[in-house]
Amino acid sequence: MQSFIANGNIYPCRFVKLTTTVNGGRVTQAGTGELVFGVSQMGSRRSIYIDSAGYAAILGEPIGVFDDTEETALELGGTVTVGDRLKSDTNGKGVTTVTDREEYGALALQNGVSGDQIKVKVQRGQISAA
C-alpha cells in the first residue's frame, strides 16, 4: 500500500485515479470507466460515532492506496463472479467488464453482488478480444 493525498472525498474500498490537475501524489475517487490507479484503504477516516459520513479521506487528508498486484477489498456496484475483470462505475465501485479494449483495474477473487465488499487483486489492464 502506498500513501497519497485525497483530492476530494473518497470512500473506503473504492477505485481511485491519479489526479492530473494538481502536482503529483494526489488521488480522487474514480468515475465510470475511468483509468484507475488502485483501490482506497479499507478503513474510514474517523469513528462512526464522531463522523457518520464514512469517508476513507476527504480533501487534503492522507489516504492509503493498494496498487498493482496487491490484494484488498473492493465494494461492488453489480453482480460479479470469480475471475471477472472489474472497472469503475460512477461511484468508484467495481463492475464487470468484457468490452474489447476497455480498461480494467482489478480481478475478482470472490463472487458478490452490489454492495458487497469482496477480495480482489488490483491488476490494471485492457480487455482484448481473442
N, C-alpha and C positions, 0 to 999 in steps of 0.2 A: 504494500500500500504506500502511496505517495501522498504528500501533503500539498494542498493548493489553497487558494483564497477563493471564496464564493463570490461570484459577480452577480448575485441575485439569490432569491430564496430557493433552496434545494432540499427536497425530501430525502429521507434515508432510502437506500436500495433502489435508486433510480439511475438511468443512464445520464451521463454528463458529457458535455463537449467542451473543448478548449475555446476560450474567448479570444477573438482577434481584435476587438476594439480597444483593449487595454493592454499595457505591457504584460509580458508572459507571467505564468504562474496563477492564472485565474481560470475558473471553470464555471459553467452555468448548466442548469438542467436542460437536457436535450429535448427537442420537439420532434414532430412527425418526420420520420425518415432521415433525420439529420445524421451526419457523420459523428459517431460517438467516440469518445476517448476512453471512457471507463465507466465504472459504477460507483456511486456515492457510498459512503460509510453506512454501516447498519444502524448505528445508534442516533438518537436525536440529540440536539444541542443542549437541552435542558430537561429536567424532570417534568413530567406532565402535570405535576402539582404546582409548578411555577409558570410554565408556558405550555398551553394545550395545543399550540399550532403544530407541533410535531416535526419541525424542520431539523434536518441534519446540520444546516448552517444557513445564515442569512448574509446579505451583502456585507462584504468586508471581513467576515469571520473565516478562520481556517476550517478546512474540511479534508477528510481522508478519502482518497480515490483508489479503488482497485483497478489495475490496468492489465494489459496483455498477459495471459497465461495464469492469472490468479483466479481462485475460486472464491465466490461470495454469494450473497443472496440478492435476488432481483425481484422487485414487485411486478406482477403480470397485469397486462391490460386485456388479456384474452386467454383462450384455451391453448395450452402448449403441451407437446409431447416430448419425451426424452429424445435428444438428438436434433431438435429443431434449432434453426438459426434464428436469432432474435434481433429485431430492430427496435427503435424507439417509437412510441406513439406520441400523441400530443403532450402528454404529461410525464414523459421520460420512462414510462412503464414498458416492459418487454412484450412484444407481439411477434408472432411467427412471420417470416418472410420466405417466399420461394420464387420471387420475381427475378428474372435474369438481370444481371448487372446491378442489383440492388445491394447496398452496403448493409452489413450486419455488425453487431457489437458483442454478441455472446452466444454461447452454445448451451442449450438446456440440458441439465444433468438429472432433472426430475420432471414428472408430469405436473400440471397445475392448471388452475382456472383463474379468471380475472379476480384480482385482489389478493391472491396467494403470493407469498414470498418463497421462491424456490432456489435451490442451489444451481448456479451457473458457472461456467468457465468463461471469463472475459476473453474474447477472441475476435479481433476485428478482421473483416474480410469482405469479399464481394461474391455474391451468388454467380455461378457460371453454369449455363445450360450445357449439358453433355450430349 
